[in-house]
Amino acid sequence: MIDNDVKGKIHSFVIQHDINEKWSLYLASRHKQVFEDLGVASVKFRTMANTIQFDVYVDSSSSK
């Protein structure tokens, strides 16, 4: 399950995978790498046993 919530410039995502904690860490690291590759620096990750949560700050004034 993937859930998305937008409050102002903060986009919050929750991904529930029901596998295990090692997968949470792995998936969080892969998502973090994708954001880094895209040049998005302001992402905060939290992992739990079966869930990844991350918040992305989107500043539309910096887009071209």
PDB file of N, CA, C, O and CB in Angstrom:
ATOM      1  N   MET A   1       0.832  -1.170   0.000  1.00  0.00           N
ATOM      2  CA  MET A   1       0.000   0.000   0.000  1.00  0.00           C
ATOM      3  C   MET A   1       0.883   1.241   0.000  1.00  0.00           C
ATOM      4  O   MET A   1       1.893   1.296   0.702  1.00  0.00           O
ATOM      5  CB  MET A   1      -0.950  -0.007   1.204  1.00  0.00           C
ATOM      6  N   ILE A   2       0.503   2.215  -0.775  1.00  0.00           N
ATOM      7  CA  ILE A   2       1.199   3.500  -0.812  1.00  0.00           C
ATOM      8  C   ILE A   2       0.185   4.589  -0.518  1.00  0.00           C
ATOM      9  O   ILE A   2      -0.895   4.625  -1.108  1.00  0.00           O
ATOM     10  CB  ILE A   2       1.899   3.738  -2.194  1.00  0.00           C
ATOM     11  N   ASP A   3       0.543   5.480   0.404  1.00  0.00           N
ATOM     12  CA  ASP A   3      -0.329   6.581   0.756  1.00  0.00           C
ATOM     13  C   ASP A   3       0.454   7.879   0.588  1.00  0.00           C
ATOM     14  O   ASP A   3       1.646   7.932   0.890  1.00  0.00           O
ATOM     15  CB  ASP A   3      -0.874   6.429   2.208  1.00  0.00           C
ATOM     16  N   ASN A   4      -0.206   8.910   0.114  1.00  0.00           N
ATOM     17  CA  ASN A   4       0.415  10.199  -0.132  1.00  0.00           C
ATOM     18  C   ASN A   4      -0.451  11.273   0.493  1.00  0.00           C
ATOM     19  O   ASN A   4      -1.674  11.257   0.349  1.00  0.00           O
ATOM     20  CB  ASN A   4       0.612  10.453  -1.649  1.00  0.00           C
ATOM     21  N   ASP A   5       0.183  12.211   1.191  1.00  0.00           N
ATOM     22  CA  ASP A   5      -0.527  13.322   1.805  1.00  0.00           C
ATOM     23  C   ASP A   5       0.261  14.591   1.505  1.00  0.00           C
ATOM     24  O   ASP A   5       1.485  14.606   1.635  1.00  0.00           O
ATOM     25  CB  ASP A   5      -0.708  13.109   3.350  1.00  0.00           C
ATOM     26  N   VAL A   6      -0.428  15.651   1.106  1.00  0.00           N
ATOM     27  CA  VAL A   6       0.228  16.914   0.793  1.00  0.00           C
ATOM     28  C   VAL A   6      -0.286  17.984   1.741  1.00  0.00           C
ATOM     29  O   VAL A   6      -1.490  18.216   1.846  1.00  0.00           O
ATOM     30  CB  VAL A   6      -0.014  17.322  -0.684  1.00  0.00           C
ATOM     31  N   LYS A   7       0.647  18.634   2.430  1.00  0.00           N
ATOM     32  CA  LYS A   7       0.324  19.761   3.307  1.00  0.00           C
ATOM     33  C   LYS A   7       1.278  20.884   2.968  1.00  0.00           C
ATOM     34  O   LYS A   7       2.436  20.885   3.386  1.00  0.00           O
ATOM     35  CB  LYS A   7       0.422  19.369   4.828  1.00  0.00           C
ATOM     36  N   GLY A   8       0.779  21.837   2.208  1.00  0.00           N
ATOM     37  CA  GLY A   8       1.643  22.941   1.783  1.00  0.00           C
ATOM     38  C   GLY A   8       2.720  22.437   0.846  1.00  0.00           C
ATOM     39  O   GLY A   8       2.431  21.850  -0.197  1.00  0.00           O
ATOM     40  N   LYS A   9       3.967  22.673   1.229  1.00  0.00           N
ATOM     41  CA  LYS A   9       5.101  22.261   0.397  1.00  0.00           C
ATOM     42  C   LYS A   9       5.692  20.908   0.812  1.00  0.00           C
ATOM     43  O   LYS A   9       6.718  20.484   0.281  1.00  0.00           O
ATOM     44  CB  LYS A   9       6.181  23.319   0.452  1.00  0.00           C
ATOM     45  N   ILE A  10       5.035  20.234   1.767  1.00  0.00           N
ATOM     46  CA  ILE A  10       5.516  18.930   2.247  1.00  0.00           C
ATOM     47  C   ILE A  10       4.646  17.820   1.664  1.00  0.00           C
ATOM     48  O   ILE A  10       3.434  17.784   1.877  1.00  0.00           O
ATOM     49  CB  ILE A  10       5.507  18.870   3.807  1.00  0.00           C
ATOM     50  N   HIS A  11       5.283  16.923   0.931  1.00  0.00           N
ATOM     51  CA  HIS A  11       4.609  15.736   0.396  1.00  0.00           C
ATOM     52  C   HIS A  11       5.065  14.552   1.238  1.00  0.00           C
ATOM     53  O   HIS A  11       6.249  14.219   1.257  1.00  0.00           O
ATOM     54  CB  HIS A  11       4.932  15.513  -1.144  1.00  0.00           C
ATOM     55  N   SER A  12       4.122  13.914   1.938  1.00  0.00           N
ATOM     56  CA  SER A  12       4.443  12.781   2.799  1.00  0.00           C
ATOM     57  C   SER A  12       3.974  11.494   2.147  1.00  0.00           C
ATOM     58  O   SER A  12       2.862  11.415   1.626  1.00  0.00           O
ATOM     59  CB  SER A  12       3.802  12.946   4.190  1.00  0.00           C
ATOM     60  N   PHE A  13       4.838  10.483   2.182  1.00  0.00           N
ATOM     61  CA  PHE A  13       4.533   9.184   1.588  1.00  0.00           C
ATOM     62  C   PHE A  13       4.711   8.092   2.639  1.00  0.00           C
ATOM     63  O   PHE A  13       5.618   8.153   3.469  1.00  0.00           O
ATOM     64  CB  PHE A  13       5.437   8.911   0.353  1.00  0.00           C
ATOM     65  N   VAL A  14       3.842   7.107   2.589  1.00  0.00           N
ATOM     66  CA  VAL A  14       3.945   5.921   3.434  1.00  0.00           C
ATOM     67  C   VAL A  14       3.832   4.712   2.515  1.00  0.00           C
ATOM     68  O   VAL A  14       2.861   4.577   1.771  1.00  0.00           O
ATOM     69  CB  VAL A  14       2.835   5.901   4.560  1.00  0.00           C
ATOM     70  N   ILE A  15       4.831   3.835   2.571  1.00  0.00           N
ATOM     71  CA  ILE A  15       4.817   2.605   1.785  1.00  0.00           C
ATOM     72  C   ILE A  15       4.824   1.436   2.771  1.00  0.00           C
ATOM     73  O   ILE A  15       5.772   1.259   3.535  1.00  0.00           O
ATOM     74  CB  ILE A  15       6.047   2.534   0.792  1.00  0.00           C
ATOM     75  N   GLN A  16       3.765   0.653   2.741  1.00  0.00           N
ATOM     76  CA  GLN A  16       3.684  -0.547   3.574  1.00  0.00           C
ATOM     77  C   GLN A  16       3.917  -1.762   2.682  1.00  0.00           C
ATOM     78  O   GLN A  16       3.203  -1.967   1.700  1.00  0.00           O
ATOM     79  CB  GLN A  16       2.299  -0.642   4.309  1.00  0.00           C
ATOM     80  N   HIS A  17       4.924  -2.566   3.032  1.00  0.00           N
ATOM     81  CA  HIS A  17       5.297  -3.693   2.174  1.00  0.00           C
ATOM     82  C   HIS A  17       5.102  -5.044   2.840  1.00  0.00           C
ATOM     83  O   HIS A  17       5.066  -6.056   2.140  1.00  0.00           O
ATOM     84  CB  HIS A  17       6.729  -3.554   1.748  1.00  0.00           C
ATOM     85  N   ASP A  18       4.976  -5.108   4.148  1.00  0.00           N
ATOM     86  CA  ASP A  18       4.728  -6.356   4.880  1.00  0.00           C
ATOM     87  C   ASP A  18       5.738  -7.462   4.564  1.00  0.00           C
ATOM     88  O   ASP A  18       5.366  -8.631   4.454  1.00  0.00           O
ATOM     89  CB  ASP A  18       3.339  -6.853   4.572  1.00  0.00           C
ATOM     90  N   ILE A  19       7.006  -7.096   4.420  1.00  0.00           N
ATOM     91  CA  ILE A  19       8.047  -8.109   4.193  1.00  0.00           C
ATOM     92  C   ILE A  19       8.853  -8.268   5.484  1.00  0.00           C
ATOM     93  O   ILE A  19       8.610  -9.205   6.244  1.00  0.00           O
ATOM     94  CB  ILE A  19       8.986  -7.709   2.987  1.00  0.00           C
ATOM     95  N   ASN A  20       9.810  -7.367   5.747  1.00  0.00           N
ATOM     96  CA  ASN A  20      10.525  -7.361   7.022  1.00  0.00           C
ATOM     97  C   ASN A  20      11.377  -6.097   7.138  1.00  0.00           C
ATOM     98  O   ASN A  20      11.434  -5.290   6.210  1.00  0.00           O
ATOM     99  CB  ASN A  20      11.409  -8.625   7.160  1.00  0.00           C
ATOM    100  N   GLU A  21      12.033  -5.937   8.276  1.00  0.00           N
ATOM    101  CA  GLU A  21      12.776  -4.712   8.551  1.00  0.00           C
ATOM    102  C   GLU A  21      13.965  -4.513   7.605  1.00  0.00           C
ATOM    103  O   GLU A  21      14.287  -3.380   7.245  1.00  0.00           O
ATOM    104  CB  GLU A  21      13.263  -4.725   9.981  1.00  0.00           C
ATOM    105  N   LYS A  22      14.612  -5.605   7.203  1.00  0.00           N
ATOM    106  CA  LYS A  22      15.737  -5.474   6.273  1.00  0.00           C
ATOM    107  C   LYS A  22      15.270  -4.898   4.943  1.00  0.00           C
ATOM    108  O   LYS A  22      15.986  -4.112   4.323  1.00  0.00           O
ATOM    109  CB  LYS A  22      16.418  -6.837   6.050  1.00  0.00           C
ATOM    110  N   TRP A  23      14.072  -5.282   4.499  1.00  0.00           N
ATOM    111  CA  TRP A  23      13.532  -4.735   3.261  1.00  0.00           C
ATOM    112  C   TRP A  23      13.204  -3.255   3.429  1.00  0.00           C
ATOM    113  O   TRP A  23      13.368  -2.477   2.490  1.00  0.00           O
ATOM    114  CB  TRP A  23      12.282  -5.513   2.829  1.00  0.00           C
ATOM    115  N   SER A  24      12.749  -2.864   4.601  1.00  0.00           N
ATOM    116  CA  SER A  24      12.494  -1.441   4.844  1.00  0.00           C
ATOM    117  C   SER A  24      13.769  -0.630   4.657  1.00  0.00           C
ATOM    118  O   SER A  24      13.763   0.410   3.999  1.00  0.00           O
ATOM    119  CB  SER A  24      11.930  -1.225   6.260  1.00  0.00           C
ATOM    120  N   LEU A  25      14.859  -1.114   5.241  1.00  0.00           N
ATOM    121  CA  LEU A  25      16.137  -0.413   5.112  1.00  0.00           C
ATOM    122  C   LEU A  25      16.617  -0.393   3.666  1.00  0.00           C
ATOM    123  O   LEU A  25      17.094   0.632   3.177  1.00  0.00           O
ATOM    124  CB  LEU A  25      17.192  -1.068   6.001  1.00  0.00           C
ATOM    125  N   TYR A  26      16.489  -1.525   2.986  1.00  0.00           N
ATOM    126  CA  TYR A  26      16.912  -1.604   1.583  1.00  0.00           C
ATOM    127  C   TYR A  26      16.087  -0.662   0.704  1.00  0.00           C
ATOM    128  O   TYR A  26      16.643   0.109  -0.078  1.00  0.00           O
ATOM    129  CB  TYR A  26      16.788  -3.049   1.068  1.00  0.00           C
ATOM    130  N   LEU A  27      14.765  -0.729   0.834  1.00  0.00           N
ATOM    131  CA  LEU A  27      13.906   0.120   0.002  1.00  0.00           C
ATOM    132  C   LEU A  27      14.116   1.600   0.299  1.00  0.00           C
ATOM    133  O   LEU A  27      14.080   2.423  -0.615  1.00  0.00           O
ATOM    134  CB  LEU A  27      12.441  -0.245   0.213  1.00  0.00           C
ATOM    135  N   ALA A  28      14.331   1.943   1.554  1.00  0.00           N
ATOM    136  CA  ALA A  28      14.599   3.338   1.905  1.00  0.00           C
ATOM    137  C   ALA A  28      15.900   3.806   1.259  1.00  0.00           C
ATOM    138  O   ALA A  28      15.976   4.927   0.756  1.00  0.00           O
ATOM    139  CB  ALA A  28      14.668   3.511   3.438  1.00  0.00           C
ATOM    140  N   SER A  29      16.924   2.951   1.271  1.00  0.00           N
ATOM    141  CA  SER A  29      18.202   3.345   0.657  1.00  0.00           C
ATOM    142  C   SER A  29      18.068   3.518  -0.849  1.00  0.00           C
ATOM    143  O   SER A  29      18.694   4.409  -1.423  1.00  0.00           O
ATOM    144  CB  SER A  29      19.283   2.306   0.964  1.00  0.00           C
ATOM    145  N   ARG A  30      17.266   2.684  -1.497  1.00  0.00           N
ATOM    146  CA  ARG A  30      17.057   2.811  -2.948  1.00  0.00           C
ATOM    147  C   ARG A  30      16.284   4.087  -3.277  1.00  0.00           C
ATOM    148  O   ARG A  30      16.629   4.801  -4.219  1.00  0.00           O
ATOM    149  CB  ARG A  30      16.302   1.580  -3.497  1.00  0.00           C
ATOM    150  N   HIS A  31      15.237   4.371  -2.500  1.00  0.00           N
ATOM    151  CA  HIS A  31      14.468   5.600  -2.718  1.00  0.00           C
ATOM    152  C   HIS A  31      15.338   6.830  -2.476  1.00  0.00           C
ATOM    153  O   HIS A  31      15.267   7.806  -3.222  1.00  0.00           O
ATOM    154  CB  HIS A  31      13.229   5.636  -1.798  1.00  0.00           C
ATOM    155  N   LYS A  32      16.160   6.777  -1.427  1.00  0.00           N
ATOM    156  CA  LYS A  32      17.055   7.893  -1.128  1.00  0.00           C
ATOM    157  C   LYS A  32      18.006   8.137  -2.297  1.00  0.00           C
ATOM    158  O   LYS A  32      18.248   9.285  -2.668  1.00  0.00           O
ATOM    159  CB  LYS A  32      17.853   7.621   0.166  1.00  0.00           C
ATOM    160  N   GLN A  33      18.544   7.071  -2.877  1.00  0.00           N
ATOM    161  CA  GLN A  33      19.459   7.208  -4.010  1.00  0.00           C
ATOM    162  C   GLN A  33      18.759   7.843  -5.211  1.00  0.00           C
ATOM    163  O   GLN A  33      19.349   8.674  -5.902  1.00  0.00           O
ATOM    164  CB  GLN A  33      20.033   5.840  -4.398  1.00  0.00           C
ATOM    165  N   VAL A  34      17.522   7.463  -5.461  1.00  0.00           N
ATOM    166  CA  VAL A  34      16.770   8.054  -6.577  1.00  0.00           C
ATOM    167  C   VAL A  34      16.593   9.553  -6.363  1.00  0.00           C
ATOM    168  O   VAL A  34      16.798  10.339  -7.289  1.00  0.00           O
ATOM    169  CB  VAL A  34      15.390   7.370  -6.729  1.00  0.00           C
ATOM    170  N   PHE A  35      16.216   9.954  -5.155  1.00  0.00           N
ATOM    171  CA  PHE A  35      16.056  11.387  -4.879  1.00  0.00           C
ATOM    172  C   PHE A  35      17.375  12.128  -5.033  1.00  0.00           C
ATOM    173  O   PHE A  35      17.399  13.233  -5.575  1.00  0.00           O
ATOM    174  CB  PHE A  35      15.500  11.603  -3.467  1.00  0.00           C
ATOM    175  N   GLU A  36      18.475  11.539  -4.567  1.00  0.00           N
ATOM    176  CA  GLU A  36      19.788  12.157  -4.733  1.00  0.00           C
ATOM    177  C   GLU A  36      20.140  12.298  -6.204  1.00  0.00           C
ATOM    178  O   GLU A  36      20.654  13.337  -6.620  1.00  0.00           O
ATOM    179  CB  GLU A  36      20.858  11.340  -4.014  1.00  0.00           C
ATOM    180  N   ASP A  37      19.870  11.264  -6.998  1.00  0.00           N
ATOM    181  CA  ASP A  37      20.148  11.313  -8.436  1.00  0.00           C
ATOM    182  C   ASP A  37      19.333  12.409  -9.129  1.00  0.00           C
ATOM    183  O   ASP A  37      19.783  12.994 -10.114  1.00  0.00           O
ATOM    184  CB  ASP A  37      19.846   9.954  -9.079  1.00  0.00           C
ATOM    185  N   LEU A  38      18.142  12.680  -8.611  1.00  0.00           N
ATOM    186  CA  LEU A  38      17.279  13.722  -9.177  1.00  0.00           C
ATOM    187  C   LEU A  38      17.614  15.110  -8.632  1.00  0.00           C
ATOM    188  O   LEU A  38      17.031  16.102  -9.068  1.00  0.00           O
ATOM    189  CB  LEU A  38      15.817  13.399  -8.892  1.00  0.00           C
ATOM    190  N   GLY A  39      18.537  15.187  -7.694  1.00  0.00           N
ATOM    191  CA  GLY A  39      18.929  16.468  -7.131  1.00  0.00           C
ATOM    192  C   GLY A  39      17.992  16.975  -6.044  1.00  0.00           C
ATOM    193  O   GLY A  39      18.003  18.165  -5.726  1.00  0.00           O
ATOM    194  N   VAL A  40      17.188  16.098  -5.475  1.00  0.00           N
ATOM    195  CA  VAL A  40      16.274  16.469  -4.399  1.00  0.00           C
ATOM    196  C   VAL A  40      16.972  16.172  -3.081  1.00  0.00           C
ATOM    197  O   VAL A  40      17.169  15.011  -2.722  1.00  0.00           O
ATOM    198  CB  VAL A  40      14.906  15.702  -4.508  1.00  0.00           C
ATOM    199  N   ALA A  41      17.344  17.224  -2.363  1.00  0.00           N
ATOM    200  CA  ALA A  41      18.137  17.042  -1.149  1.00  0.00           C
ATOM    201  C   ALA A  41      17.292  17.014   0.119  1.00  0.00           C
ATOM    202  O   ALA A  41      17.716  16.461   1.134  1.00  0.00           O
ATOM    203  CB  ALA A  41      19.160  18.136  -1.042  1.00  0.00           C
ATOM    204  N   SER A  42      16.118  17.598   0.070  1.00  0.00           N
ATOM    205  CA  SER A  42      15.335  17.757   1.300  1.00  0.00           C
ATOM    206  C   SER A  42      14.296  16.643   1.448  1.00  0.00           C
ATOM    207  O   SER A  42      13.095  16.873   1.304  1.00  0.00           O
ATOM    208  CB  SER A  42      14.640  19.127   1.314  1.00  0.00           C
ATOM    209  N   VAL A  43      14.782  15.428   1.739  1.00  0.00           N
ATOM    210  CA  VAL A  43      13.916  14.275   1.960  1.00  0.00           C
ATOM    211  C   VAL A  43      14.290  13.659   3.302  1.00  0.00           C
ATOM    212  O   VAL A  43      15.464  13.402   3.569  1.00  0.00           O
ATOM    213  CB  VAL A  43      14.043  13.228   0.799  1.00  0.00           C
ATOM    214  N   LYS A  44      13.290  13.423   4.141  1.00  0.00           N
ATOM    215  CA  LYS A  44      13.519  12.800   5.449  1.00  0.00           C
ATOM    216  C   LYS A  44      12.862  11.422   5.454  1.00  0.00           C
ATOM    217  O   LYS A  44      11.671  11.296   5.169  1.00  0.00           O
ATOM    218  CB  LYS A  44      12.957  13.692   6.611  1.00  0.00           C
ATOM    219  N   PHE A  45      13.645  10.389   5.779  1.00  0.00           N
ATOM    220  CA  PHE A  45      13.166   9.007   5.787  1.00  0.00           C
ATOM    221  C   PHE A  45      13.023   8.485   7.211  1.00  0.00           C
ATOM    222  O   PHE A  45      13.797   8.840   8.101  1.00  0.00           O
ATOM    223  CB  PHE A  45      14.116   8.107   4.990  1.00  0.00           C
ATOM    224  N   ARG A  46      12.013   7.633   7.408  1.00  0.00           N
ATOM    225  CA  ARG A  46      11.817   6.879   8.640  1.00  0.00           C
ATOM    226  C   ARG A  46      11.458   5.457   8.228  1.00  0.00           C
ATOM    227  O   ARG A  46      10.641   5.251   7.331  1.00  0.00           O
ATOM    228  CB  ARG A  46      10.699   7.524   9.556  1.00  0.00           C
ATOM    229  N   THR A  47      12.067   4.485   8.882  1.00  0.00           N
ATOM    230  CA  THR A  47      11.748   3.095   8.563  1.00  0.00           C
ATOM    231  C   THR A  47      11.259   2.377   9.818  1.00  0.00           C
ATOM    232  O   THR A  47      11.713   2.647  10.930  1.00  0.00           O
ATOM    233  CB  THR A  47      12.980   2.368   7.966  1.00  0.00           C
ATOM    234  N   MET A  48      10.338   1.472   9.609  1.00  0.00           N
ATOM    235  CA  MET A  48       9.846   0.586  10.645  1.00  0.00           C
ATOM    236  C   MET A  48       9.891  -0.825  10.086  1.00  0.00           C
ATOM    237  O   MET A  48      10.334  -1.022   8.954  1.00  0.00           O
ATOM    238  CB  MET A  48       8.402   0.980  11.108  1.00  0.00           C
ATOM    239  N   ALA A  49       9.452  -1.791  10.837  1.00  0.00           N
ATOM    240  CA  ALA A  49       9.572  -3.190  10.426  1.00  0.00           C
ATOM    241  C   ALA A  49       8.958  -3.457   9.053  1.00  0.00           C
ATOM    242  O   ALA A  49       9.562  -4.163   8.245  1.00  0.00           O
ATOM    243  CB  ALA A  49       8.917  -4.084  11.455  1.00  0.00           C
ATOM    244  N   ASN A  50       7.799  -2.923   8.773  1.00  0.00           N
ATOM    245  CA  ASN A  50       7.106  -3.194   7.509  1.00  0.00           C
ATOM    246  C   ASN A  50       6.685  -1.935   6.774  1.00  0.00           C
ATOM    247  O   ASN A  50       5.812  -1.977   5.908  1.00  0.00           O
ATOM    248  CB  ASN A  50       5.895  -4.042   7.763  1.00  0.00           C
ATOM    249  N   THR A  51       7.304  -0.820   7.118  1.00  0.00           N
ATOM    250  CA  THR A  51       6.849   0.457   6.561  1.00  0.00           C
ATOM    251  C   THR A  51       8.020   1.393   6.327  1.00  0.00           C
ATOM    252  O   THR A  51       8.982   1.419   7.094  1.00  0.00           O
ATOM    253  CB  THR A  51       5.827   1.118   7.490  1.00  0.00           C
ATOM    254  N   ILE A  52       7.917   2.163   5.251  1.00  0.00           N
ATOM    255  CA  ILE A  52       8.840   3.261   4.975  1.00  0.00           C
ATOM    256  C   ILE A  52       7.999   4.526   4.922  1.00  0.00           C
ATOM    257  O   ILE A  52       6.951   4.556   4.276  1.00  0.00           O
ATOM    258  CB  ILE A  52       9.651   3.038   3.629  1.00  0.00           C
ATOM    259  N   GLN A  53       8.458   5.563   5.597  1.00  0.00           N
ATOM    260  CA  GLN A  53       7.805   6.863   5.514  1.00  0.00           C
ATOM    261  C   GLN A  53       8.849   7.872   5.079  1.00  0.00           C
ATOM    262  O   GLN A  53       9.986   7.840   5.549  1.00  0.00           O
ATOM    263  CB  GLN A  53       7.150   7.272   6.877  1.00  0.00           C
ATOM    264  N   PHE A  54       8.465   8.771   4.180  1.00  0.00           N
ATOM    265  CA  PHE A  54       9.385   9.846   3.839  1.00  0.00           C
ATOM    266  C   PHE A  54       8.608  11.093   3.467  1.00  0.00           C
ATOM    267  O   PHE A  54       7.511  11.039   2.911  1.00  0.00           O
ATOM    268  CB  PHE A  54      10.313   9.429   2.691  1.00  0.00           C
ATOM    269  N   ASP A  55       9.234  12.236   3.803  1.00  0.00           N
ATOM    270  CA  ASP A  55       8.670  13.547   3.525  1.00  0.00           C
ATOM    271  C   ASP A  55       9.579  14.248   2.528  1.00  0.00           C
ATOM    272  O   ASP A  55      10.800  14.258   2.678  1.00  0.00           O
ATOM    273  CB  ASP A  55       8.508  14.388   4.832  1.00  0.00           C
ATOM    274  N   VAL A  56       8.968  14.829   1.515  1.00  0.00           N
ATOM    275  CA  VAL A  56       9.702  15.561   0.494  1.00  0.00           C
ATOM    276  C   VAL A  56       9.250  17.013   0.534  1.00  0.00           C
ATOM    277  O   VAL A  56       8.060  17.303   0.414  1.00  0.00           O
ATOM    278  CB  VAL A  56       9.483  14.940  -0.923  1.00  0.00           C
ATOM    279  N   TYR A  57      10.204  17.927   0.704  1.00  0.00           N
ATOM    280  CA  TYR A  57       9.905  19.345   0.676  1.00  0.00           C
ATOM    281  C   TYR A  57      10.022  19.814  -0.763  1.00  0.00           C
ATOM    282  O   TYR A  57      11.078  19.680  -1.381  1.00  0.00           O
ATOM    283  CB  TYR A  57      10.853  20.148   1.615  1.00  0.00           C
ATOM    284  N   VAL A  58       8.944  20.363  -1.294  1.00  0.00           N
ATOM    285  CA  VAL A  58       8.922  20.811  -2.690  1.00  0.00           C
ATOM    286  C   VAL A  58       8.836  22.325  -2.711  1.00  0.00           C
ATOM    287  O   VAL A  58       7.836  22.906  -2.291  1.00  0.00           O
ATOM    288  CB  VAL A  58       7.730  20.177  -3.475  1.00  0.00           C
ATOM    289  N   ASP A  59       9.887  22.961  -3.201  1.00  0.00           N
ATOM    290  CA  ASP A  59       9.931  24.419  -3.315  1.00  0.00           C
ATOM    291  C   ASP A  59       9.750  24.770  -4.783  1.00  0.00           C
ATOM    292  O   ASP A  59      10.693  24.679  -5.569  1.00  0.00           O
ATOM    293  CB  ASP A  59      11.277  25.009  -2.749  1.00  0.00           C
ATOM    294  N   SER A  60       8.547  25.169  -5.150  1.00  0.00           N
ATOM    295  CA  SER A  60       8.229  25.436  -6.551  1.00  0.00           C
ATOM    296  C   SER A  60       8.954  26.671  -7.085  1.00  0.00           C
ATOM    297  O   SER A  60       9.055  26.836  -8.301  1.00  0.00           O
ATOM    298  CB  SER A  60       6.731  25.611  -6.717  1.00  0.00           C
ATOM    299  N   SER A  61       9.457  27.533  -6.219  1.00  0.00           N
ATOM    300  CA  SER A  61      10.150  28.731  -6.689  1.00  0.00           C
ATOM    301  C   SER A  61      11.511  28.417  -7.303  1.00  0.00           C
ATOM    302  O   SER A  61      12.064  29.234  -8.041  1.00  0.00           O
ATOM    303  CB  SER A  61      10.324  29.705  -5.547  1.00  0.00           C
ATOM    304  N   SER A  62      12.057  27.227  -6.999  1.00  0.00           N
ATOM    305  CA  SER A  62      13.360  26.861  -7.542  1.00  0.00           C
ATOM    306  C   SER A  62      13.258  26.107  -8.864  1.00  0.00           C
ATOM    307  O   SER A  62      14.280  25.815  -9.485  1.00  0.00           O
ATOM    308  CB  SER A  62      14.113  26.026  -6.542  1.00  0.00           C
ATOM    309  N   SER A  63      12.031  25.785  -9.306  1.00  0.00           N
ATOM    310  CA  SER A  63      11.882  25.070 -10.572  1.00  0.00           C
ATOM    311  C   SER A  63      12.022  26.022 -11.743  1.00  0.00           C
ATOM    312  O   SER A  63      11.738  27.215 -11.627  1.00  0.00           O
ATOM    313  CB  SER A  63      10.533  24.354 -10.633  1.00  0.00           C
ATOM    314  N   LYS A  64      12.459  25.490 -12.867  1.00  0.00           N
ATOM    315  CA  LYS A  64      12.693  26.332 -14.054  1.00  0.00           C
ATOM    316  C   LYS A  64      11.602  26.148 -15.069  1.00  0.00           C
ATOM    317  O   LYS A  64      11.632  26.774 -16.128  1.00  0.00           O
ATOM    318  CB  LYS A  64      14.041  26.017 -14.689  1.00  0.00           C
TER     319      LYS A  64
END
